[in-house]
Amino acid sequence: MKLTKKVDYALLSLNFMSHQGEGSITNIREIADAHQIPPEILAKVLTALSKKGLIQSYQAPRGGYSLKKATSEISILDVISAVEGPVVILSCSEGGDRVCQQISSCDVRSPLERIQGKILWLLETMTLDEFIHDVPDALGVAHGRLDLLR
C-alpha cells in the first residue's frame, strides 16, 4: 500500500485548516501557496473531502473551506477513503469479479488478511487530531514552512 500525493495533499490541507482557528474559512490559494501544491489538483482533493462531509465548502465572494467535523472525529482512514476510495491492501480480498488463481493453495492469505486488518484498524482508530499533534509545529511544519534557522 502506498499513499498517493492526493492523500498527502488532503492531510496537509486538513492540518492547515485545523490551525486557522474555529470557524475560519481557508481558500485554495492559501493552502496551495503554503505547501506548493498545484491549485487544480488541490481543488479536486478538497472537493472529494467536501463530498464525504469532512470539510464544508463556501461559495464566493467569501469562498473557501473549513473543517466540518472536529479533528478528533476524523480518522486517517476517512481521509484516505474520501480521496482514493476504499482502502484495499490485498488484491485477493477485494471481491468482485477478481478471483485469485492461487486461492485454493494459498498458505499466506490468512496471515496477510491479519496484517491487512491491523493496518486498517490503525488507520481507522488514528484520528486527524493525533496525526496533527505528531507534526512538529515547533519547526513550522503546521503552517507550511520549515523554519529550521530561526
PyMOL commands that place a pseudoatom at each C-alpha (Angstrom):
pseudoatom trace, name=CA, resn=MET, resi=1, chain=A, elem=C, hetatm=0, pos=[0.000, 0.000, 0.000]
pseudoatom trace, name=CA, resn=LYS, resi=2, chain=A, elem=C, hetatm=0, pos=[1.335, 3.386, -0.952]
pseudoatom trace, name=CA, resn=LEU, resi=3, chain=A, elem=C, hetatm=0, pos=[-0.279, 6.689, -0.024]
pseudoatom trace, name=CA, resn=THR, resi=4, chain=A, elem=C, hetatm=0, pos=[-0.691, 8.900, -3.064]
pseudoatom trace, name=CA, resn=LYS, resi=5, chain=A, elem=C, hetatm=0, pos=[0.177, 12.577, -3.396]
pseudoatom trace, name=CA, resn=LYS, resi=6, chain=A, elem=C, hetatm=0, pos=[-3.565, 13.308, -3.248]
pseudoatom trace, name=CA, resn=VAL, resi=7, chain=A, elem=C, hetatm=0, pos=[-3.721, 11.769, 0.232]
pseudoatom trace, name=CA, resn=ASP, resi=8, chain=A, elem=C, hetatm=0, pos=[-0.641, 13.777, 1.201]
pseudoatom trace, name=CA, resn=TYR, resi=9, chain=A, elem=C, hetatm=0, pos=[-2.318, 16.950, -0.094]
pseudoatom trace, name=CA, resn=ALA, resi=10, chain=A, elem=C, hetatm=0, pos=[-5.508, 16.110, 1.811]
pseudoatom trace, name=CA, resn=LEU, resi=11, chain=A, elem=C, hetatm=0, pos=[-3.621, 15.652, 5.083]
pseudoatom trace, name=CA, resn=LEU, resi=12, chain=A, elem=C, hetatm=0, pos=[-1.606, 18.843, 4.536]
pseudoatom trace, name=CA, resn=SER, resi=13, chain=A, elem=C, hetatm=0, pos=[-4.824, 20.756, 3.805]
pseudoatom trace, name=CA, resn=LEU, resi=14, chain=A, elem=C, hetatm=0, pos=[-6.692, 19.432, 6.836]
pseudoatom trace, name=CA, resn=ASN, resi=15, chain=A, elem=C, hetatm=0, pos=[-3.688, 20.170, 9.034]
pseudoatom trace, name=CA, resn=PHE, resi=16, chain=A, elem=C, hetatm=0, pos=[-3.529, 23.710, 7.635]
pseudoatom trace, name=CA, resn=MET, resi=17, chain=A, elem=C, hetatm=0, pos=[-7.276, 24.279, 8.214]
pseudoatom trace, name=CA, resn=SER, resi=18, chain=A, elem=C, hetatm=0, pos=[-7.060, 22.959, 11.765]
pseudoatom trace, name=CA, resn=HIS, resi=19, chain=A, elem=C, hetatm=0, pos=[-4.517, 25.656, 12.625]
pseudoatom trace, name=CA, resn=GLN, resi=20, chain=A, elem=C, hetatm=0, pos=[-6.606, 28.527, 11.251]
pseudoatom trace, name=CA, resn=GLY, resi=21, chain=A, elem=C, hetatm=0, pos=[-8.973, 28.728, 14.200]
pseudoatom trace, name=CA, resn=GLU, resi=22, chain=A, elem=C, hetatm=0, pos=[-12.528, 27.557, 14.636]
pseudoatom trace, name=CA, resn=GLY, resi=23, chain=A, elem=C, hetatm=0, pos=[-14.916, 28.937, 12.036]
pseudoatom trace, name=CA, resn=SER, resi=24, chain=A, elem=C, hetatm=0, pos=[-12.121, 30.226, 9.785]
pseudoatom trace, name=CA, resn=ILE, resi=25, chain=A, elem=C, hetatm=0, pos=[-12.597, 29.849, 6.059]
pseudoatom trace, name=CA, resn=THR, resi=26, chain=A, elem=C, hetatm=0, pos=[-9.470, 28.990, 4.098]
pseudoatom trace, name=CA, resn=ASN, resi=27, chain=A, elem=C, hetatm=0, pos=[-9.243, 29.384, 0.341]
pseudoatom trace, name=CA, resn=ILE, resi=28, chain=A, elem=C, hetatm=0, pos=[-7.425, 27.114, -2.060]
pseudoatom trace, name=CA, resn=ARG, resi=29, chain=A, elem=C, hetatm=0, pos=[-4.746, 29.677, -2.825]
pseudoatom trace, name=CA, resn=GLU, resi=30, chain=A, elem=C, hetatm=0, pos=[-3.689, 29.919, 0.851]
pseudoatom trace, name=CA, resn=ILE, resi=31, chain=A, elem=C, hetatm=0, pos=[-3.185, 26.163, 1.137]
pseudoatom trace, name=CA, resn=ALA, resi=32, chain=A, elem=C, hetatm=0, pos=[-1.609, 25.826, -2.316]
pseudoatom trace, name=CA, resn=ASP, resi=33, chain=A, elem=C, hetatm=0, pos=[0.873, 28.618, -1.616]
pseudoatom trace, name=CA, resn=ALA, resi=34, chain=A, elem=C, hetatm=0, pos=[1.755, 27.334, 1.854]
pseudoatom trace, name=CA, resn=HIS, resi=35, chain=A, elem=C, hetatm=0, pos=[2.515, 23.825, 0.607]
pseudoatom trace, name=CA, resn=GLN, resi=36, chain=A, elem=C, hetatm=0, pos=[3.469, 24.355, -3.059]
pseudoatom trace, name=CA, resn=ILE, resi=37, chain=A, elem=C, hetatm=0, pos=[0.509, 22.271, -4.243]
pseudoatom trace, name=CA, resn=PRO, resi=38, chain=A, elem=C, hetatm=0, pos=[-0.875, 22.751, -7.777]
pseudoatom trace, name=CA, resn=PRO, resi=39, chain=A, elem=C, hetatm=0, pos=[-4.221, 24.555, -7.202]
pseudoatom trace, name=CA, resn=GLU, resi=40, chain=A, elem=C, hetatm=0, pos=[-6.089, 22.494, -9.823]
pseudoatom trace, name=CA, resn=ILE, resi=41, chain=A, elem=C, hetatm=0, pos=[-5.155, 19.232, -8.081]
pseudoatom trace, name=CA, resn=LEU, resi=42, chain=A, elem=C, hetatm=0, pos=[-5.870, 20.709, -4.659]
pseudoatom trace, name=CA, resn=ALA, resi=43, chain=A, elem=C, hetatm=0, pos=[-9.346, 21.764, -5.841]
pseudoatom trace, name=CA, resn=LYS, resi=44, chain=A, elem=C, hetatm=0, pos=[-10.144, 18.144, -6.723]
pseudoatom trace, name=CA, resn=VAL, resi=45, chain=A, elem=C, hetatm=0, pos=[-8.843, 16.897, -3.375]
pseudoatom trace, name=CA, resn=LEU, resi=46, chain=A, elem=C, hetatm=0, pos=[-10.866, 19.461, -1.418]
pseudoatom trace, name=CA, resn=THR, resi=47, chain=A, elem=C, hetatm=0, pos=[-13.988, 18.662, -3.446]
pseudoatom trace, name=CA, resn=ALA, resi=48, chain=A, elem=C, hetatm=0, pos=[-13.587, 14.977, -2.536]
pseudoatom trace, name=CA, resn=LEU, resi=49, chain=A, elem=C, hetatm=0, pos=[-13.180, 15.838, 1.161]
pseudoatom trace, name=CA, resn=SER, resi=50, chain=A, elem=C, hetatm=0, pos=[-16.259, 18.060, 0.974]
pseudoatom trace, name=CA, resn=LYS, resi=51, chain=A, elem=C, hetatm=0, pos=[-18.372, 15.368, -0.719]
pseudoatom trace, name=CA, resn=LYS, resi=52, chain=A, elem=C, hetatm=0, pos=[-17.514, 12.964, 2.124]
pseudoatom trace, name=CA, resn=GLY, resi=53, chain=A, elem=C, hetatm=0, pos=[-18.542, 15.539, 4.738]
pseudoatom trace, name=CA, resn=LEU, resi=54, chain=A, elem=C, hetatm=0, pos=[-15.104, 16.113, 6.239]
pseudoatom trace, name=CA, resn=ILE, resi=55, chain=A, elem=C, hetatm=0, pos=[-14.944, 19.781, 5.254]
pseudoatom trace, name=CA, resn=GLN, resi=56, chain=A, elem=C, hetatm=0, pos=[-17.517, 22.435, 4.402]
pseudoatom trace, name=CA, resn=SER, resi=57, chain=A, elem=C, hetatm=0, pos=[-17.274, 24.393, 1.169]
pseudoatom trace, name=CA, resn=TYR, resi=58, chain=A, elem=C, hetatm=0, pos=[-18.387, 28.020, 0.890]
pseudoatom trace, name=CA, resn=GLN, resi=59, chain=A, elem=C, hetatm=0, pos=[-19.272, 29.831, -2.313]
pseudoatom trace, name=CA, resn=ALA, resi=60, chain=A, elem=C, hetatm=0, pos=[-17.870, 33.198, -3.420]
pseudoatom trace, name=CA, resn=PRO, resi=61, chain=A, elem=C, hetatm=0, pos=[-17.434, 36.027, -2.576]
pseudoatom trace, name=CA, resn=ARG, resi=62, chain=A, elem=C, hetatm=0, pos=[-16.011, 34.673, 0.705]
pseudoatom trace, name=CA, resn=GLY, resi=63, chain=A, elem=C, hetatm=0, pos=[-15.445, 31.231, -0.807]
pseudoatom trace, name=CA, resn=GLY, resi=64, chain=A, elem=C, hetatm=0, pos=[-13.242, 28.581, 0.643]
pseudoatom trace, name=CA, resn=TYR, resi=65, chain=A, elem=C, hetatm=0, pos=[-13.273, 25.639, 3.001]
pseudoatom trace, name=CA, resn=SER, resi=66, chain=A, elem=C, hetatm=0, pos=[-13.375, 24.884, 6.704]
pseudoatom trace, name=CA, resn=LEU, resi=67, chain=A, elem=C, hetatm=0, pos=[-13.402, 21.752, 8.809]
pseudoatom trace, name=CA, resn=LYS, resi=68, chain=A, elem=C, hetatm=0, pos=[-16.920, 20.352, 9.138]
pseudoatom trace, name=CA, resn=LYS, resi=69, chain=A, elem=C, hetatm=0, pos=[-16.017, 17.908, 11.904]
pseudoatom trace, name=CA, resn=ALA, resi=70, chain=A, elem=C, hetatm=0, pos=[-13.691, 18.121, 14.863]
pseudoatom trace, name=CA, resn=THR, resi=71, chain=A, elem=C, hetatm=0, pos=[-10.248, 16.699, 14.155]
pseudoatom trace, name=CA, resn=SER, resi=72, chain=A, elem=C, hetatm=0, pos=[-10.933, 14.121, 16.887]
pseudoatom trace, name=CA, resn=GLU, resi=73, chain=A, elem=C, hetatm=0, pos=[-13.882, 12.817, 14.814]
pseudoatom trace, name=CA, resn=ILE, resi=74, chain=A, elem=C, hetatm=0, pos=[-11.972, 12.319, 11.546]
pseudoatom trace, name=CA, resn=SER, resi=75, chain=A, elem=C, hetatm=0, pos=[-9.928, 9.153, 11.104]
pseudoatom trace, name=CA, resn=ILE, resi=76, chain=A, elem=C, hetatm=0, pos=[-6.972, 8.824, 8.776]
pseudoatom trace, name=CA, resn=LEU, resi=77, chain=A, elem=C, hetatm=0, pos=[-8.979, 6.081, 7.042]
pseudoatom trace, name=CA, resn=ASP, resi=78, chain=A, elem=C, hetatm=0, pos=[-11.782, 8.638, 6.464]
pseudoatom trace, name=CA, resn=VAL, resi=79, chain=A, elem=C, hetatm=0, pos=[-9.297, 10.930, 4.720]
pseudoatom trace, name=CA, resn=ILE, resi=80, chain=A, elem=C, hetatm=0, pos=[-7.728, 8.210, 2.578]
pseudoatom trace, name=CA, resn=SER, resi=81, chain=A, elem=C, hetatm=0, pos=[-11.128, 6.770, 1.613]
pseudoatom trace, name=CA, resn=ALA, resi=82, chain=A, elem=C, hetatm=0, pos=[-12.513, 10.206, 0.731]
pseudoatom trace, name=CA, resn=VAL, resi=83, chain=A, elem=C, hetatm=0, pos=[-9.667, 10.903, -1.669]
pseudoatom trace, name=CA, resn=GLU, resi=84, chain=A, elem=C, hetatm=0, pos=[-8.838, 7.442, -3.044]
pseudoatom trace, name=CA, resn=GLY, resi=85, chain=A, elem=C, hetatm=0, pos=[-11.900, 5.290, -2.384]
pseudoatom trace, name=CA, resn=PRO, resi=86, chain=A, elem=C, hetatm=0, pos=[-11.889, 2.071, -0.379]
pseudoatom trace, name=CA, resn=VAL, resi=87, chain=A, elem=C, hetatm=0, pos=[-8.548, 1.063, 1.076]
pseudoatom trace, name=CA, resn=VAL, resi=88, chain=A, elem=C, hetatm=0, pos=[-7.544, -2.362, -0.199]
pseudoatom trace, name=CA, resn=ILE, resi=89, chain=A, elem=C, hetatm=0, pos=[-4.227, -3.837, 0.747]
pseudoatom trace, name=CA, resn=LEU, resi=90, chain=A, elem=C, hetatm=0, pos=[-4.677, -7.363, -0.609]
pseudoatom trace, name=CA, resn=SER, resi=91, chain=A, elem=C, hetatm=0, pos=[-5.976, -7.658, -4.141]
pseudoatom trace, name=CA, resn=CYS, resi=92, chain=A, elem=C, hetatm=0, pos=[-7.340, -11.137, -3.378]
pseudoatom trace, name=CA, resn=SER, resi=93, chain=A, elem=C, hetatm=0, pos=[-9.658, -9.672, -0.739]
pseudoatom trace, name=CA, resn=GLU, resi=94, chain=A, elem=C, hetatm=0, pos=[-11.187, -7.030, -3.000]
pseudoatom trace, name=CA, resn=GLY, resi=95, chain=A, elem=C, hetatm=0, pos=[-14.061, -9.271, -4.008]
pseudoatom trace, name=CA, resn=GLY, resi=96, chain=A, elem=C, hetatm=0, pos=[-15.985, -8.512, -7.151]
pseudoatom trace, name=CA, resn=ASP, resi=97, chain=A, elem=C, hetatm=0, pos=[-15.001, -10.218, -10.395]
pseudoatom trace, name=CA, resn=ARG, resi=98, chain=A, elem=C, hetatm=0, pos=[-11.337, -10.636, -9.466]
pseudoatom trace, name=CA, resn=VAL, resi=99, chain=A, elem=C, hetatm=0, pos=[-10.652, -14.204, -8.413]
pseudoatom trace, name=CA, resn=CYS, resi=100, chain=A, elem=C, hetatm=0, pos=[-7.209, -15.145, -7.196]
pseudoatom trace, name=CA, resn=GLN, resi=101, chain=A, elem=C, hetatm=0, pos=[-5.737, -18.033, -9.168]
pseudoatom trace, name=CA, resn=GLN, resi=102, chain=A, elem=C, hetatm=0, pos=[-3.917, -19.354, -6.089]
pseudoatom trace, name=CA, resn=ILE, resi=103, chain=A, elem=C, hetatm=0, pos=[-6.841, -19.190, -3.641]
pseudoatom trace, name=CA, resn=SER, resi=104, chain=A, elem=C, hetatm=0, pos=[-7.164, -22.969, -3.256]
pseudoatom trace, name=CA, resn=SER, resi=105, chain=A, elem=C, hetatm=0, pos=[-3.480, -23.463, -2.473]
pseudoatom trace, name=CA, resn=CYS, resi=106, chain=A, elem=C, hetatm=0, pos=[-2.598, -20.160, -0.813]
pseudoatom trace, name=CA, resn=ASP, resi=107, chain=A, elem=C, hetatm=0, pos=[-0.802, -20.610, 2.506]
pseudoatom trace, name=CA, resn=VAL, resi=108, chain=A, elem=C, hetatm=0, pos=[-0.253, -16.914, 3.157]
pseudoatom trace, name=CA, resn=ARG, resi=109, chain=A, elem=C, hetatm=0, pos=[-3.748, -15.489, 2.713]
pseudoatom trace, name=CA, resn=SER, resi=110, chain=A, elem=C, hetatm=0, pos=[-4.739, -15.800, 6.371]
pseudoatom trace, name=CA, resn=PRO, resi=111, chain=A, elem=C, hetatm=0, pos=[-1.650, -14.053, 7.801]
pseudoatom trace, name=CA, resn=LEU, resi=112, chain=A, elem=C, hetatm=0, pos=[-1.863, -11.392, 5.088]
pseudoatom trace, name=CA, resn=GLU, resi=113, chain=A, elem=C, hetatm=0, pos=[-5.521, -10.782, 5.967]
pseudoatom trace, name=CA, resn=ARG, resi=114, chain=A, elem=C, hetatm=0, pos=[-4.476, -10.376, 9.611]
pseudoatom trace, name=CA, resn=ILE, resi=115, chain=A, elem=C, hetatm=0, pos=[-1.864, -7.816, 8.553]
pseudoatom trace, name=CA, resn=GLN, resi=116, chain=A, elem=C, hetatm=0, pos=[-4.458, -6.024, 6.430]
pseudoatom trace, name=CA, resn=GLY, resi=117, chain=A, elem=C, hetatm=0, pos=[-6.881, -5.980, 9.362]
pseudoatom trace, name=CA, resn=LYS, resi=118, chain=A, elem=C, hetatm=0, pos=[-4.283, -4.450, 11.664]
pseudoatom trace, name=CA, resn=ILE, resi=119, chain=A, elem=C, hetatm=0, pos=[-3.327, -1.785, 9.131]
pseudoatom trace, name=CA, resn=LEU, resi=120, chain=A, elem=C, hetatm=0, pos=[-6.979, -0.881, 8.543]
pseudoatom trace, name=CA, resn=TRP, resi=121, chain=A, elem=C, hetatm=0, pos=[-7.600, -0.826, 12.304]
pseudoatom trace, name=CA, resn=LEU, resi=122, chain=A, elem=C, hetatm=0, pos=[-4.693, 1.584, 12.794]
pseudoatom trace, name=CA, resn=LEU, resi=123, chain=A, elem=C, hetatm=0, pos=[-5.918, 3.876, 10.009]
pseudoatom trace, name=CA, resn=GLU, resi=124, chain=A, elem=C, hetatm=0, pos=[-9.461, 3.755, 11.396]
pseudoatom trace, name=CA, resn=THR, resi=125, chain=A, elem=C, hetatm=0, pos=[-8.518, 4.416, 15.013]
pseudoatom trace, name=CA, resn=MET, resi=126, chain=A, elem=C, hetatm=0, pos=[-5.883, 7.102, 14.447]
pseudoatom trace, name=CA, resn=THR, resi=127, chain=A, elem=C, hetatm=0, pos=[-7.638, 10.445, 14.368]
pseudoatom trace, name=CA, resn=LEU, resi=128, chain=A, elem=C, hetatm=0, pos=[-6.635, 13.543, 12.490]
pseudoatom trace, name=CA, resn=ASP, resi=129, chain=A, elem=C, hetatm=0, pos=[-6.128, 15.154, 15.906]
pseudoatom trace, name=CA, resn=GLU, resi=130, chain=A, elem=C, hetatm=0, pos=[-3.497, 12.541, 16.827]
pseudoatom trace, name=CA, resn=PHE, resi=131, chain=A, elem=C, hetatm=0, pos=[-1.895, 12.895, 13.408]
pseudoatom trace, name=CA, resn=ILE, resi=132, chain=A, elem=C, hetatm=0, pos=[-1.736, 16.689, 13.663]
pseudoatom trace, name=CA, resn=HIS, resi=133, chain=A, elem=C, hetatm=0, pos=[-0.180, 16.611, 17.100]
pseudoatom trace, name=CA, resn=ASP, resi=134, chain=A, elem=C, hetatm=0, pos=[2.574, 14.349, 15.809]
pseudoatom trace, name=CA, resn=VAL, resi=135, chain=A, elem=C, hetatm=0, pos=[3.566, 17.087, 13.341]
pseudoatom trace, name=CA, resn=PRO, resi=136, chain=A, elem=C, hetatm=0, pos=[6.441, 19.110, 14.825]
pseudoatom trace, name=CA, resn=ASP, resi=137, chain=A, elem=C, hetatm=0, pos=[4.806, 22.552, 14.922]
pseudoatom trace, name=CA, resn=ALA, resi=138, chain=A, elem=C, hetatm=0, pos=[7.918, 23.980, 16.549]
pseudoatom trace, name=CA, resn=LEU, resi=139, chain=A, elem=C, hetatm=0, pos=[9.568, 23.576, 13.153]
pseudoatom trace, name=CA, resn=GLY, resi=140, chain=A, elem=C, hetatm=0, pos=[6.772, 25.477, 11.432]
pseudoatom trace, name=CA, resn=VAL, resi=141, chain=A, elem=C, hetatm=0, pos=[5.553, 22.417, 9.535]
pseudoatom trace, name=CA, resn=ALA, resi=142, chain=A, elem=C, hetatm=0, pos=[1.935, 23.011, 10.568]
pseudoatom trace, name=CA, resn=HIS, resi=143, chain=A, elem=C, hetatm=0, pos=[1.998, 26.308, 8.739]
pseudoatom trace, name=CA, resn=GLY, resi=144, chain=A, elem=C, hetatm=0, pos=[3.668, 25.067, 5.600]
pseudoatom trace, name=CA, resn=ARG, resi=145, chain=A, elem=C, hetatm=0, pos=[7.233, 26.115, 6.206]
pseudoatom trace, name=CA, resn=LEU, resi=146, chain=A, elem=C, hetatm=0, pos=[10.338, 24.731, 7.791]
pseudoatom trace, name=CA, resn=ASP, resi=147, chain=A, elem=C, hetatm=0, pos=[11.907, 27.490, 9.842]
pseudoatom trace, name=CA, resn=LEU, resi=148, chain=A, elem=C, hetatm=0, pos=[14.943, 25.493, 10.893]
pseudoatom trace, name=CA, resn=LEU, resi=149, chain=A, elem=C, hetatm=0, pos=[17.250, 28.502, 11.079]
pseudoatom trace, name=CA, resn=ARG, resi=150, chain=A, elem=C, hetatm=0, pos=[15.202, 30.693, 13.405]
for i in range(1, 150): cmd.bond("trace and resi %d" % i, "trace and resi %d" % (i + 1))
show_as sticks, trace
zoom trace
